């Protein structure tokens, strides 16, 4: 069984800032709750009993370690050495379970009886409902009405697991609106409720908590690359970004390794000039969103704009402060992949390797057509989730069916 050290390797200060991004911009009522959460987090991750239970559940329940798969077909196609980090093979089908288990264990130790969460593509909602059932906690999941429609199979999974799914009709009825509703519910009852945020966003310490629980991904990559290639560090890591949880986890142990290229792929939607996009770094500006200063898509009046992506998990108008900082400092390269490019990349992987990726992960795969590599480069792509939930979208896209 692998031990997952939860050391803090993040460029974050005591106030929760990553460079000029981050912080905790919350109502006065929530400040004591935020402090309580941070104190509990730091206390329990240093507790050997907590670490042992976390390691055990990742191994016995989630099924970690996930494979690091060498794709000979993609490697031949792109003239380099491409590995896929198979987070799609986790229990519940995505990386989200890594963080959900960690935060749920915190909730139990803090004496909370009820968990609330937001979800877009439904994978975080399913992961949260799963751990709530496992640990005997009440669970409510806020989900935009449009995402309820697009991701109905995941809604049924959440309900079967015993969670109450609350459809949010405001705004574009997608992920950002679900976050708004979840934050409001948490503010109304913070003493008894634990807000289990699914991405590396929100007020400090949430971006740090999520990144550290997701760091199991890069920890495994190092161990597996050493075994497979004789070296711990790849030449390049590629991950999609919405809020940034899978990217934070995949990048984590390579943040201070400048020889490792970090490539983060934004959801371009219909194009960054169309305003129907979720590319918050490429098309946004610094602003406050959901308790954190970060890069945000904004309207002319300065308020957050409605984001759009074919991927429910990426149509968020902001990004986590860690990724915003990495982009600002040129530590991470930012690439934009639009809907059509992501769909084409998904069909390419399905037809070449027999793996159907989530639409979120498909954006990371699309970066292969936009990046130059050397023949001996070792490239790792975070395959953050599987595509079962997206089948209706895939099958309603005739151009990809005809051209693949």
PELINFEN-V627237 format. One record per backbone hydrogen bond with DSSP energy under -1.0 kcal/mol. CO is the residue of the C=O (numbers start at 1). NH is the residue of the N-H. E is the energy in kcal/mol with one decimal. If there is no record, write none. Layout:
CO,NH,E
CO,NH,E
This chain:
10,12,-1.8
13,16,-1.9
16,23,-2.1
17,13,-1.9
18,21,-1.9
21,18,-4.0
22,293,-2.5
23,204,-2.0
24,26,-1.0
27,30,-1.8
30,34,-2.7
31,35,-2.4
32,36,-2.4
33,37,-2.3
34,38,-2.4
35,39,-2.6
36,40,-2.5
37,41,-2.8
38,42,-2.4
39,43,-2.1
40,44,-2.9
41,45,-2.2
44,47,-1.5
47,51,-2.3
48,52,-2.5
49,53,-2.0
50,54,-2.6
51,55,-2.7
52,56,-2.4
53,57,-2.4
54,58,-2.3
55,59,-1.9
56,60,-3.4
57,61,-1.9
57,62,-2.4
58,64,-3.0
62,91,-1.8
67,86,-2.6
69,84,-3.0
71,75,-2.2
72,76,-2.3
73,77,-2.1
74,78,-2.5
75,79,-1.2
75,80,-1.4
81,379,-3.2
82,71,-2.4
83,381,-2.6
84,69,-2.7
85,87,-2.2
85,383,-1.8
86,89,-1.6
87,90,-1.5
90,93,-2.3
93,386,-2.0
95,98,-1.8
96,100,-2.0
97,101,-2.3
98,102,-1.3
99,103,-2.8
100,104,-2.3
101,105,-2.2
102,106,-1.6
103,107,-2.5
104,108,-2.2
105,109,-1.8
106,110,-1.9
107,112,-2.4
108,111,-1.3
113,138,-2.3
114,194,-2.6
115,140,-2.2
116,196,-2.8
117,142,-3.1
122,126,-2.8
123,127,-2.3
124,128,-2.8
125,129,-2.7
126,130,-2.3
127,131,-2.2
128,132,-2.3
129,133,-2.1
130,134,-2.2
131,135,-2.2
132,137,-2.7
138,115,-3.0
139,164,-2.2
140,117,-1.7
141,166,-3.4
142,119,-1.6
143,168,-2.4
144,148,-2.4
145,149,-1.7
146,150,-2.4
147,151,-2.7
151,155,-1.5
152,156,-2.3
153,157,-1.8
154,158,-2.5
155,159,-2.3
156,160,-2.4
157,161,-1.8
158,163,-2.2
159,162,-1.4
164,141,-2.9
166,143,-2.5
168,145,-3.0
170,173,-2.2
173,146,-1.7
173,147,-1.1
174,178,-1.8
175,179,-2.3
176,180,-2.1
177,181,-2.1
178,182,-2.4
179,183,-2.8
180,184,-2.0
181,185,-2.2
182,186,-2.3
183,187,-2.5
184,188,-1.5
189,193,-1.1
192,113,-1.1
192,114,-1.1
194,116,-2.3
195,197,-1.1
199,201,-2.0
203,206,-2.3
205,209,-2.8
206,210,-2.8
207,211,-1.9
208,212,-2.5
209,213,-2.2
210,214,-2.2
214,217,-2.1
215,219,-2.1
216,220,-2.0
217,221,-2.2
218,222,-2.1
219,223,-1.7
220,224,-3.2
221,225,-2.8
222,226,-2.0
223,227,-1.6
224,228,-2.6
225,229,-3.4
226,230,-1.0
235,261,-2.7
236,380,-2.7
237,263,-2.9
238,382,-2.8
239,265,-2.3
243,320,-2.9
244,248,-2.5
245,249,-1.9
246,250,-2.5
247,251,-2.7
248,252,-1.4
249,218,-1.4
251,254,-2.6
252,255,-1.4
254,257,-1.9
257,260,-2.6
261,237,-2.7
262,333,-3.1
263,239,-2.2
264,335,-2.5
265,241,-2.5
266,337,-2.4
267,278,-2.1
268,271,-2.5
269,339,-2.5
271,274,-1.4
275,277,-1.0
276,270,-3.0
277,308,-1.5
278,280,-1.9
279,283,-2.4
285,296,-2.7
287,294,-2.8
289,292,-1.2
291,25,-2.1
292,289,-3.0
293,22,-2.3
294,287,-2.5
296,285,-2.4
297,305,-2.7
299,302,-2.3
303,299,-3.3
311,314,-1.3
314,316,-2.4
317,297,-3.0
320,324,-2.1
321,325,-2.3
322,326,-2.5
323,327,-2.3
324,328,-2.4
325,329,-2.3
326,331,-2.5
326,332,-1.8
327,330,-1.4
333,264,-2.9
335,266,-3.1
337,268,-3.3
338,342,-2.3
339,343,-2.6
340,344,-2.3
341,345,-2.0
342,346,-2.0
343,347,-2.2
344,348,-2.0
345,349,-2.1
346,350,-2.4
347,351,-2.5
348,352,-1.8
349,353,-3.0
350,354,-1.2
356,387,-2.6
358,362,-2.0
360,363,-1.2
361,365,-1.9
362,366,-1.8
364,367,-1.2
365,368,-1.7
366,369,-1.2
367,370,-1.7
374,377,-1.6
377,81,-1.8
378,235,-2.3
378,236,-1.7
379,83,-3.3
380,238,-2.7
381,85,-2.7
382,384,-1.5
384,95,-1.7
385,358,-2.6
387,390,-1.5
388,391,-1.4
390,394,-2.5
391,395,-2.8
394,397,-1.4
397,401,-1.5
398,402,-2.5
399,403,-2.2
400,404,-1.9
